Amino acid sequence: MGKRAAQQSRRRRRTGKRRGRGRLVPPVLALALVSLGCGAALAHYEGRWDGLAAAPPEPVTAPPTTAEAPTATTTAKPPPPPAPKPPPKRPAQTPKPEASPEKTDVPRSGPGTFTTARAVGEPVGAGGQLRRYRVQVEDGVDVSAKEAAAEIERILAHPRGWAAHGRGRFQLVTDDADFVIRIATPDTADKLCAAHGMDTRGELNCETTEGVVVNLRRWMLGSPTFAGPPHEYRHLIINHEVGHEIGIRQHMGCPGQGRPAPVMMQQIKGLKGCRSNAYPYDEEGIYIEGPLVS
């Protein structure tokens, strides 16, 4: 080998060594950086950085949204309670034609004289004997004779009454009556009934040879045993006493538990398991009767 060739060979060997050292630098540097990072992490974990206390990391606060409070120390107020709903309005009730306010001031006694209703009506009923009646009200009481006569006329013409089923015809008159219907104070009613041998004890009605005597207390207050208002109980008074007038002399008892009581039953003395009832016939036109008791 010549001298020049020997020099070129030596240069190639030096260059290869330098290139080998260059290729080793990156792995060594990476190892050094990893070591430095682990040491820093360990120091941070133990609460120091090269012997000095590390500052705590600042909390990262997310920007407030419209649904959150603007700061962490603000407490959201609870929503106000809902306003109370107004009570529902009750629909106005239309009173029934017959359910007018009932009078409750019932005098115990009166003068014993009567005012006759000056009214004449048409006969009601489709068959049977015509019976004319007049209506009288004791003086000094707060009941109009004319209004009472009109109410009794409606009762006798009721579709569940005597006249509607051929048991007689009835006509309101002022004079020449076959019988009279008197509304009297309790004391006067007792006297009129006692004259025919009946003890009404200031509470009951009666039927005499002259006609019907209606106790004012019953007319105005109804009966404690009757499940209905006084104006409906008046149907029972008239139907019961006029029932005697047309020839039904005996009273009836309850026909069975829960069944309607006959109008010829003395319902004021107890229903005996029956339901109170003010009409001789039911809605299908069937006569309501029970066992004879007297």
C-alpha positions as CSV (number, residue, x, y, z in Angstrom):
1,M,0.0,0.0,0.0
2,G,1.4,3.4,-0.8
3,K,1.7,6.3,1.6
4,R,-1.3,8.0,0.0
5,A,-3.5,5.0,0.3
6,A,-2.5,4.6,4.0
7,Q,-3.6,8.2,4.7
8,Q,-7.0,7.7,3.1
9,S,-7.5,4.5,5.0
10,R,-6.7,6.3,8.3
11,R,-9.2,9.1,7.4
12,R,-11.9,6.6,6.7
13,R,-11.4,5.0,10.1
14,R,-11.6,8.3,11.9
15,T,-14.8,9.3,10.1
16,G,-16.5,6.0,11.0
17,K,-15.7,6.5,14.6
18,R,-17.1,10.0,14.6
19,R,-20.3,8.8,12.8
20,G,-20.7,6.0,15.4
21,R,-20.4,8.4,18.3
22,G,-23.1,10.6,16.6
23,R,-25.5,7.8,16.3
24,L,-25.2,7.0,20.1
25,V,-26.1,10.5,21.2
26,P,-29.9,10.4,20.8
27,P,-30.5,7.3,23.0
28,V,-28.3,8.7,25.7
29,L,-30.0,12.0,25.6
30,A,-33.4,10.4,25.8
31,L,-32.4,8.3,28.8
32,A,-31.2,11.4,30.5
33,L,-34.4,13.3,29.9
34,V,-36.5,10.3,31.2
35,S,-34.4,10.2,34.3
36,L,-34.9,13.9,34.8
37,G,-38.7,13.7,34.3
38,C,-39.0,10.8,36.8
39,G,-37.0,12.7,39.4
40,A,-39.2,15.8,38.9
41,A,-42.4,13.7,39.2
42,L,-41.1,12.0,42.4
43,A,-40.1,15.4,43.8
44,H,-43.6,16.7,43.0
45,Y,-45.2,13.7,44.5
46,E,-43.3,14.2,47.8
47,G,-44.2,17.9,47.8
48,R,-40.8,19.4,46.9
49,W,-38.8,20.4,43.9
50,D,-35.1,20.2,44.4
51,G,-35.7,20.9,48.2
52,L,-38.1,23.8,47.6
53,A,-41.9,23.6,48.3
54,A,-43.8,23.5,45.1
55,A,-46.7,25.9,44.6
56,P,-50.1,24.1,44.6
57,P,-51.6,24.0,41.2
58,E,-54.2,26.7,40.6
59,P,-57.7,25.3,40.1
60,V,-59.1,25.5,36.7
61,T,-62.6,27.0,36.8
62,A,-64.9,26.4,33.9
63,P,-66.6,29.5,32.6
64,P,-70.1,29.9,34.2
65,T,-73.1,29.0,32.1
66,T,-76.5,30.6,32.2
67,A,-77.8,27.8,34.3
68,E,-75.0,28.1,37.0
69,A,-74.2,30.7,39.6
70,P,-71.4,33.1,38.5
71,T,-69.1,32.1,41.4
72,A,-68.5,29.0,43.5
73,T,-69.6,30.8,46.6
74,T,-73.0,31.9,45.4
75,T,-75.9,29.7,46.5
76,A,-78.7,29.3,44.1
77,K,-82.1,30.4,45.6
78,P,-84.8,27.8,45.5
79,P,-87.7,28.6,43.1
80,P,-90.7,30.3,44.7
81,P,-93.6,27.9,45.6
82,P,-96.4,27.9,43.1
83,A,-99.2,30.2,43.7
84,P,-102.3,28.4,45.2
85,K,-104.9,27.6,42.6
86,P,-108.3,29.4,43.2
87,P,-111.1,27.0,44.3
88,P,-113.3,25.9,41.5
89,K,-116.4,27.8,41.0
90,R,-119.5,25.9,41.9
91,P,-122.2,26.0,39.2
92,A,-125.2,28.0,40.2
93,Q,-128.0,25.8,41.2
94,T,-131.5,26.5,40.0
95,P,-134.1,25.7,42.7
96,K,-136.9,23.4,41.9
97,P,-140.3,25.0,41.4
98,E,-141.7,23.5,44.6
99,A,-138.6,23.9,46.7
100,S,-139.3,27.4,47.9
101,P,-138.1,28.5,51.3
102,E,-140.2,26.8,54.0
103,K,-141.7,28.8,56.8
104,T,-140.6,27.7,60.2
105,D,-142.4,30.0,62.6
106,V,-145.3,27.8,63.8
107,P,-147.6,29.3,66.3
108,R,-149.0,26.9,68.9
109,S,-152.5,28.2,68.9
110,G,-154.8,30.6,67.0
111,P,-158.2,32.2,67.3
112,G,-160.1,29.1,66.0
113,T,-161.6,31.1,63.1
114,F,-160.8,30.5,59.4
115,T,-160.5,32.2,56.1
116,T,-161.9,30.4,53.0
117,A,-159.9,30.5,49.8
118,R,-162.0,32.4,47.2
119,A,-161.1,30.2,44.3
120,V,-162.8,27.8,41.9
121,G,-161.0,25.3,39.8
122,E,-161.8,22.8,37.1
123,P,-162.5,19.2,38.0
124,V,-159.5,16.9,37.9
125,G,-159.6,13.2,37.3
126,A,-160.9,10.8,34.6
127,G,-163.4,8.7,36.5
128,G,-165.2,8.1,39.7
129,Q,-167.4,10.2,41.9
130,L,-166.9,14.0,41.7
131,R,-166.1,15.4,45.2
132,R,-166.0,19.2,45.6
133,Y,-163.9,20.6,48.4
134,R,-163.0,24.0,49.8
135,V,-159.8,25.1,51.6
136,Q,-159.7,27.1,54.8
137,V,-156.7,28.4,56.8
138,E,-156.9,29.5,60.4
139,D,-156.7,33.3,60.9
140,G,-153.5,34.8,62.3
141,V,-151.0,32.4,60.7
142,D,-148.5,33.1,58.0
143,V,-150.1,30.9,55.3
144,S,-152.2,32.3,52.5
145,A,-155.5,30.5,52.0
146,K,-155.4,31.2,48.3
147,E,-151.8,29.8,47.9
148,A,-152.6,26.8,50.1
149,A,-155.7,26.0,47.9
150,A,-153.7,26.2,44.7
151,E,-151.1,23.8,46.2
152,I,-153.7,21.3,47.3
153,E,-155.3,21.5,43.8
154,R,-151.9,20.6,42.2
155,I,-151.5,17.7,44.7
156,L,-154.8,16.2,43.9
157,A,-154.1,16.5,40.1
158,H,-150.6,14.9,40.4
159,P,-150.1,12.0,37.9
160,R,-149.3,9.6,40.8
161,G,-152.4,10.7,42.8
162,W,-155.9,9.4,43.3
163,A,-157.6,11.3,40.5
164,A,-155.1,10.2,37.8
165,H,-156.0,6.6,38.4
166,G,-159.8,6.6,38.4
167,R,-160.3,6.7,42.2
168,G,-162.3,9.9,42.1
169,R,-162.6,13.4,40.6
170,F,-162.0,16.5,42.6
171,Q,-162.9,20.2,42.2
172,L,-161.8,23.2,44.2
173,V,-164.8,25.4,45.1
174,T,-165.7,28.2,47.5
175,D,-169.3,27.2,48.4
176,D,-171.4,24.0,48.3
177,A,-168.5,21.7,49.1
178,D,-168.7,18.0,49.9
179,F,-165.9,18.3,52.4
180,V,-163.5,20.9,53.7
181,I,-159.7,20.9,54.1
182,R,-158.7,23.0,57.1
183,I,-155.1,24.0,58.0
184,A,-155.1,24.8,61.8
185,T,-152.7,25.5,64.6
186,P,-151.8,22.5,66.7
187,D,-154.1,23.4,69.6
188,T,-157.0,24.1,67.2
189,A,-156.3,20.9,65.3
190,D,-156.4,19.0,68.5
191,K,-159.8,20.4,69.4
192,L,-161.3,19.7,66.0
193,C,-160.0,16.1,66.0
194,A,-160.9,15.5,69.7
195,A,-164.6,16.4,68.8
196,H,-164.6,13.2,66.8
197,G,-162.8,11.0,69.4
198,M,-159.2,11.3,68.1
199,D,-156.2,12.3,70.1
200,T,-153.7,14.1,67.9
201,R,-151.4,15.4,70.7
202,G,-150.5,18.6,68.9
203,E,-148.6,16.6,66.2
204,L,-151.0,14.7,64.0
205,N,-153.6,15.3,61.3
206,C,-157.0,13.7,61.1
207,E,-160.1,13.1,59.0
208,T,-163.5,13.8,60.4
209,T,-167.1,13.7,59.1
210,E,-166.7,17.3,58.0
211,G,-163.4,16.8,56.2
212,V,-159.7,16.9,56.7
213,V,-157.8,18.7,59.5
214,V,-154.2,19.5,58.7
215,N,-151.9,20.3,61.6
216,L,-150.1,23.6,60.8
217,R,-146.8,22.1,62.2
218,R,-146.9,19.3,59.8
219,W,-147.8,21.5,56.9
220,M,-144.9,23.9,57.5
221,L,-142.2,21.5,58.9
222,G,-142.9,18.1,57.4
223,S,-142.2,15.0,59.5
224,P,-138.9,13.8,61.1
225,T,-139.6,10.3,59.7
226,F,-140.0,11.6,56.1
227,A,-137.0,11.7,53.8
228,G,-138.0,14.8,51.9
229,P,-138.8,18.5,52.3
230,P,-142.0,19.8,53.8
231,H,-143.5,20.6,50.3
232,E,-143.2,17.0,49.4
233,Y,-144.6,15.8,52.7
234,R,-147.7,17.9,52.0
235,H,-148.5,15.4,49.2
236,L,-148.5,12.6,51.8
237,I,-150.8,14.6,54.2
238,I,-153.4,15.3,51.5
239,N,-153.2,11.9,49.8
240,H,-153.5,10.1,53.2
241,E,-156.5,12.1,54.5
242,V,-158.3,12.3,51.1
243,G,-157.7,8.5,50.9
244,H,-160.0,8.2,53.9
245,E,-162.5,10.5,52.2
246,I,-162.8,8.3,49.2
247,G,-163.5,5.2,51.4
248,I,-160.2,3.7,52.5
249,R,-160.9,3.6,56.2
250,Q,-158.1,1.3,57.4
251,H,-154.4,2.0,57.7
252,M,-151.7,-0.2,56.1
253,G,-148.4,-1.5,57.3
254,C,-145.0,-1.8,55.6
255,P,-145.1,-4.4,52.8
256,G,-141.4,-5.3,53.1
257,Q,-137.9,-4.1,54.0
258,G,-136.7,-1.3,51.7
259,R,-140.0,-1.1,49.8
260,P,-141.9,2.2,49.5
261,A,-144.4,2.8,52.3
262,P,-148.1,3.1,51.3
263,V,-149.7,6.5,51.7
264,M,-152.3,4.8,53.9
265,M,-149.6,3.9,56.3
266,Q,-149.1,6.2,59.3
267,Q,-145.6,7.0,58.3
268,I,-145.1,9.6,61.0
269,K,-145.3,6.8,63.6
270,G,-142.4,4.9,62.0
271,L,-141.5,3.3,58.7
272,K,-140.9,-0.2,60.0
273,G,-138.2,-0.8,57.4
274,C,-140.0,0.9,54.5
275,R,-138.9,3.9,52.5
276,S,-140.9,7.1,53.0
277,N,-143.3,7.7,50.1
278,A,-145.9,10.5,49.4
279,Y,-147.9,9.0,46.5
280,P,-150.6,6.4,46.2
281,Y,-149.1,5.0,43.0
282,D,-145.6,4.4,41.8
283,E,-144.1,5.8,38.5
284,E,-145.5,2.8,36.6
285,G,-149.0,3.4,37.9
286,I,-149.0,0.4,40.3
287,Y,-150.9,1.0,43.6
288,I,-148.6,0.9,46.6
289,E,-150.3,-1.1,49.4
290,G,-149.4,-3.1,52.4
291,P,-151.0,-5.3,55.1
292,L,-154.0,-3.8,56.8
293,V,-153.3,-2.9,60.4
294,S,-156.4,-1.0,61.6
